[in-house]
Amino acid sequence: MSGVQALRRAGRGGAALLATLAGLLHTASFAPVEAWWLEIAALAALAFAARDATPRRAALLGWLFGSAWLASGLWWIFISLHRFGAMPAPLAALAVALLGSGLGLYYAAALALWARWRGPCESRTPVAMAAGFAACWLLAELARGTLLTGFPWIAGGYAHTSGPLAAWAPWIGVYGIGALAAWFAGVLGVAHWRRTRLAGLAALGPLAALLVGLLLPHEFTRDTGRLLVSLLQPNVAQDLKFDGGHIEEGLRWHMQTLARARGTLVLAPESSIPLPLAELGSTLVQALRVPFAVGDRAAL
C-alpha cells in the first residue's frame, strides 16, 4: 500500500469514527440533558465528515450517524423488551440496534443525495452547500416521521424546546426547527472546511433567521378565565398493566374516579385504559361517559 493510499484510508476511518461519535453526541442534546447546542454541533461534525465524500461514502457516514443516534436514543425499548417483556438481554439489545440501524437508512439516503447534488467540493458555493444539507436533512426527517406509518421519536427539532430556536416552534413546528438547526450546522461544517469570505457570508442567513425568531410574537392564546382540571394517575406497574384481572380492577377504578372527579376537564394518561373502545363493550363505555353526559364537563 502506498503512503497516499494509507493516508486516504486513515482519513476515511477518521470520518467514520467522527460520524459515529457525532451520532452519540446528537442523542445527548435531548432531554434530560437538553443541551440544544450539541444538536447543531453534532450535525456540523457530520457535514464536516462528509465534506468531500462520494455519494456511497456519504451514505455510509449518514448511516453510522443515524444508527448511533437512534439506537442510543431508543435505549428505553430495551427496558420494555427485557424487563417487562422477558426477552433475553442480548436479543433485546440486538432488537434496539436493528431498529436504530434500520431507521439510520433514512439519513444514509439524505447524505448520499447531498453528496450527489453537491458534486466536487468546489462546484457549489458555501451558501448553496449549507442550504442543500438542510434540505436533505429535512427530507430524511419527514420520511422517517411519515413512511411505513412513521417513527418520529426524537426528531432533531425536539432538542430545541429551550434555546434560541424555540421561538420558531409556533410558526414552523418541530421539522422546521430541525431544518433551521441543520442550516446552522451546514454553515459551521462548510465554514470550517472552506475558509473563504463566502463561507462567512453563508452564516448571515441562519443568523437572520435567529434574529427574526426572537422578534416574532409568541402569544397565540388569550385568557378566558379559570378552568378547573382534575388529573388521574392510575399508577399501574408495567408488568400488571395488561394483566386480565388487573384490567377489570382498573376499569372499576376509572368509573369510580371519574364519577368523583370535580374538574371541568378530567385528564388521564395515554393508554390509561389499555384496551380499544371497541373491546370494552357499549355498556362499559356508557358507564364511563355517565358523569359527563350533562353539563359542560369533559374527560380526555
C-alpha positions as CSV (number, residue, x, y, z in Angstrom):
1,M,0.0,0.0,0.0
2,S,1.4,3.4,-1.0
3,G,1.7,6.2,1.5
4,V,-1.1,8.2,-0.2
5,Q,-3.5,5.2,0.0
6,A,-2.7,4.7,3.7
7,L,-3.4,8.4,4.4
8,R,-6.7,8.2,2.5
9,R,-7.7,5.0,4.4
10,A,-6.8,6.7,7.7
11,G,-8.8,9.7,6.7
12,R,-11.9,7.6,5.9
13,G,-11.6,5.7,9.2
14,G,-11.4,9.1,11.0
15,A,-14.5,10.3,9.2
16,A,-16.4,7.2,10.1
17,L,-15.4,7.5,13.7
18,L,-16.4,11.2,13.7
19,A,-19.8,10.4,12.2
20,T,-20.5,7.7,14.8
21,L,-19.4,9.9,17.7
22,A,-21.4,12.8,16.4
23,G,-24.5,10.5,16.3
24,L,-24.0,9.7,20.0
25,L,-23.4,13.4,20.7
26,H,-26.7,14.1,19.0
27,T,-28.6,11.9,21.5
28,A,-27.1,13.9,24.4
29,S,-28.8,17.1,23.1
30,F,-32.2,15.8,24.1
31,A,-33.9,15.6,27.5
32,P,-32.8,15.2,30.2
33,V,-29.6,17.0,29.2
34,E,-31.4,19.5,26.9
35,A,-28.1,20.9,25.5
36,W,-29.6,22.3,22.3
37,W,-26.3,23.5,21.0
38,L,-25.0,19.9,21.0
39,E,-27.6,19.1,18.3
40,I,-26.1,21.7,16.0
41,A,-22.5,20.7,16.9
42,A,-23.3,17.1,16.1
43,L,-24.8,17.9,12.7
44,A,-21.9,20.2,11.9
45,A,-19.5,17.4,12.6
46,L,-21.5,15.1,10.3
47,A,-21.4,17.8,7.5
48,F,-17.6,18.2,8.0
49,A,-17.0,14.4,8.0
50,A,-18.9,14.1,4.6
51,R,-17.3,17.3,3.1
52,D,-15.6,15.6,0.2
53,A,-17.2,12.1,0.3
54,T,-18.6,10.3,-2.7
55,P,-22.3,9.5,-2.6
56,R,-21.6,5.9,-1.5
57,R,-19.2,7.0,1.2
58,A,-21.5,9.8,2.4
59,A,-24.3,7.2,2.7
60,L,-22.2,5.1,5.0
61,L,-21.4,8.2,7.1
62,G,-25.1,9.2,7.3
63,W,-26.0,5.6,8.3
64,L,-23.4,5.5,11.0
65,F,-24.6,8.8,12.4
66,G,-28.2,7.9,12.3
67,S,-27.7,4.4,13.7
68,A,-25.6,5.6,16.6
69,W,-28.1,8.4,17.4
70,L,-31.3,6.4,17.2
71,A,-30.0,3.2,18.8
72,S,-28.7,5.2,21.8
73,G,-31.8,7.4,21.9
74,L,-34.1,4.4,21.9
75,W,-32.5,2.7,24.9
76,W,-35.8,2.6,26.7
77,I,-37.1,0.0,24.3
78,F,-34.5,-2.4,25.8
79,I,-36.2,-2.0,29.2
80,S,-39.7,-2.7,27.7
81,L,-38.5,-5.8,25.9
82,H,-36.2,-7.2,28.6
83,R,-37.6,-6.2,31.9
84,F,-41.3,-6.3,31.1
85,G,-41.4,-8.4,28.0
86,A,-39.0,-11.1,29.4
87,M,-36.9,-11.1,26.2
88,P,-33.3,-12.2,26.9
89,A,-31.0,-9.2,27.3
90,P,-28.8,-10.0,24.2
91,L,-31.8,-10.3,22.0
92,A,-33.4,-7.1,23.4
93,A,-30.1,-5.2,22.8
94,L,-30.0,-6.6,19.2
95,A,-33.6,-5.6,18.6
96,V,-32.8,-2.0,19.6
97,A,-29.6,-2.0,17.5
98,L,-31.5,-3.3,14.4
99,L,-34.3,-0.7,14.8
100,G,-31.7,2.1,15.1
101,S,-29.7,0.8,12.1
102,G,-32.9,0.4,10.0
103,L,-34.0,4.0,10.8
104,G,-30.5,5.1,10.0
105,L,-31.1,4.3,6.4
106,Y,-33.1,7.5,6.0
107,Y,-30.0,9.5,6.9
108,A,-27.9,7.4,4.6
109,A,-30.1,8.3,1.7
110,A,-30.1,12.0,2.8
111,L,-26.3,12.2,2.9
112,A,-26.0,10.3,-0.4
113,L,-28.4,12.8,-2.0
114,W,-26.5,15.7,-0.6
115,A,-23.1,14.4,-1.9
116,R,-24.6,13.7,-5.4
117,W,-26.2,17.1,-5.7
118,R,-23.1,18.9,-4.3
119,G,-20.7,17.2,-6.6
120,P,-17.0,18.1,-6.2
121,C,-16.5,20.3,-3.1
122,E,-15.5,23.3,-5.2
123,S,-18.6,23.1,-7.5
124,R,-21.0,24.8,-5.1
125,T,-20.9,27.9,-3.0
126,P,-20.9,27.6,0.8
127,V,-24.4,29.2,0.8
128,A,-25.8,26.5,-1.5
129,M,-24.0,23.7,0.3
130,A,-25.4,24.6,3.7
131,A,-28.9,25.1,2.3
132,G,-28.6,21.7,0.4
133,F,-27.5,20.0,3.6
134,A,-30.5,21.4,5.5
135,A,-32.9,20.4,2.7
136,C,-31.7,16.8,2.6
137,W,-31.8,16.5,6.4
138,L,-35.4,17.8,6.4
139,L,-36.4,15.2,3.7
140,A,-34.9,12.4,5.9
141,E,-36.7,13.6,9.0
142,L,-40.1,13.9,7.2
143,A,-39.6,10.5,5.6
144,R,-38.9,8.9,9.0
145,G,-41.9,10.5,10.5
146,T,-44.4,9.5,7.8
147,L,-43.3,6.5,5.8
148,L,-44.3,3.0,6.9
149,T,-46.7,4.6,9.5
150,G,-43.8,6.8,10.7
151,F,-41.4,6.7,13.7
152,P,-40.7,10.3,14.6
153,W,-39.2,9.7,18.0
154,I,-36.5,12.3,19.0
155,A,-36.8,14.2,15.7
156,G,-33.9,16.8,15.7
157,G,-36.2,19.7,16.3
158,Y,-37.1,18.4,19.8
159,A,-33.7,19.2,21.0
160,H,-34.7,22.9,20.8
161,T,-37.5,23.1,23.4
162,S,-35.2,25.5,25.0
163,G,-32.6,27.8,23.4
164,P,-32.9,30.5,20.7
165,L,-34.6,28.4,18.1
166,A,-37.6,27.6,20.4
167,A,-39.2,30.9,19.4
168,W,-39.9,29.4,15.9
169,A,-41.9,26.5,17.3
170,P,-45.4,28.0,16.9
171,W,-44.6,29.1,13.3
172,I,-42.8,26.2,11.7
173,G,-43.1,23.3,14.1
174,V,-40.6,20.7,15.0
175,Y,-39.5,19.8,11.4
176,G,-39.0,23.5,10.6
177,I,-36.8,23.9,13.6
178,G,-34.9,20.8,12.7
179,A,-34.2,22.3,9.2
180,L,-33.1,25.6,10.7
181,A,-30.7,23.7,13.0
182,A,-29.3,21.7,10.1
183,W,-28.8,25.0,8.2
184,F,-26.8,26.4,11.1
185,A,-24.8,23.1,11.2
186,G,-24.2,23.1,7.5
187,V,-22.8,26.6,7.7
188,L,-20.5,25.6,10.5
189,G,-19.3,22.5,8.7
190,V,-18.8,24.4,5.5
191,A,-17.1,27.4,7.2
192,H,-14.5,25.1,8.8
193,W,-14.0,23.3,5.6
194,R,-14.0,26.3,3.2
195,R,-12.1,29.1,4.9
196,T,-13.4,31.8,2.5
197,R,-15.2,35.0,2.7
198,L,-18.2,33.4,1.2
199,A,-18.3,30.8,4.0
200,G,-18.5,33.7,6.4
201,L,-21.3,35.3,4.4
202,A,-23.2,32.0,4.5
203,A,-23.7,32.4,8.2
204,L,-25.7,35.6,7.7
205,G,-28.8,33.7,6.6
206,P,-29.1,31.5,9.8
207,L,-28.2,34.5,12.0
208,A,-31.0,36.5,10.4
209,A,-33.4,33.6,11.0
210,L,-32.4,33.5,14.6
211,L,-33.0,37.3,14.9
212,V,-36.4,37.1,13.3
213,G,-37.4,34.2,15.6
214,L,-36.5,36.3,18.6
215,L,-38.7,39.2,17.3
216,L,-41.7,37.1,16.4
217,P,-44.8,37.4,18.6
218,H,-45.2,34.4,20.9
219,E,-48.7,34.9,22.3
220,F,-51.1,32.6,20.4
221,T,-53.8,32.4,23.2
222,R,-55.9,34.7,25.3
223,D,-57.1,34.3,28.9
224,T,-60.8,33.4,29.1
225,G,-61.0,32.7,32.8
226,R,-60.2,29.8,35.1
227,L,-60.6,26.1,34.2
228,L,-60.7,23.5,36.9
229,V,-58.7,20.4,35.8
230,S,-58.5,17.0,37.5
231,L,-55.6,14.7,36.7
232,L,-56.0,10.9,37.0
233,Q,-53.0,8.8,37.9
234,P,-53.7,5.1,37.9
235,N,-50.1,4.3,38.9
236,V,-50.1,0.8,37.5
237,A,-46.9,-1.2,37.2
238,Q,-45.9,-2.1,33.7
239,D,-45.9,-5.8,34.3
240,L,-49.5,-5.6,35.6
241,K,-50.9,-3.2,33.1
242,F,-52.1,-5.8,30.6
243,D,-53.0,-8.5,33.1
244,G,-56.6,-9.6,32.6
245,G,-57.6,-9.5,36.2
246,H,-56.0,-6.1,36.7
247,I,-57.7,-4.6,33.7
248,E,-61.1,-5.4,35.3
249,E,-59.9,-3.8,38.6
250,G,-58.6,-0.8,36.6
251,L,-61.9,-0.3,34.8
252,R,-63.8,-0.2,38.2
253,W,-61.2,2.3,39.5
254,H,-61.7,4.5,36.4
255,M,-65.5,4.5,36.8
256,Q,-65.3,5.4,40.4
257,T,-62.6,8.1,40.0
258,L,-64.3,9.7,37.0
259,A,-67.5,9.9,39.0
260,R,-65.7,11.6,41.9
261,A,-63.6,14.0,39.8
262,R,-64.5,17.6,40.3
263,G,-62.8,19.2,37.3
264,T,-64.5,20.7,34.4
265,L,-61.8,18.9,32.4
266,V,-60.6,15.4,33.6
267,L,-57.3,14.2,32.1
268,A,-56.0,10.6,32.2
269,P,-52.6,9.4,30.9
270,E,-52.2,7.8,27.5
271,S,-53.4,4.2,27.4
272,S,-54.8,4.7,30.9
273,I,-57.4,2.0,29.9
274,P,-55.2,-0.4,27.9
275,L,-58.0,-1.6,25.6
276,P,-59.6,-0.2,22.5
277,L,-63.1,1.2,23.0
278,A,-64.4,-1.5,20.7
279,E,-63.3,-4.2,23.1
280,L,-64.9,-2.5,26.1
281,G,-68.4,-3.0,25.0
282,S,-71.1,-0.4,24.8
283,T,-72.2,-0.9,28.5
284,L,-68.8,-0.1,29.9
285,V,-68.3,2.8,27.5
286,Q,-71.6,4.3,28.6
287,A,-70.7,3.9,32.2
288,L,-67.5,5.8,31.7
289,R,-69.5,8.6,30.0
290,V,-72.2,9.0,32.6
291,P,-70.5,11.7,34.7
292,F,-70.1,13.8,31.6
293,A,-73.5,13.3,29.9
294,V,-74.9,16.5,31.4
295,G,-73.3,19.9,31.5
296,D,-70.1,21.2,30.1
297,R,-67.7,18.8,31.7
298,A,-65.4,16.6,29.6
299,A,-62.9,13.8,30.1
300,L,-59.9,13.0,27.9
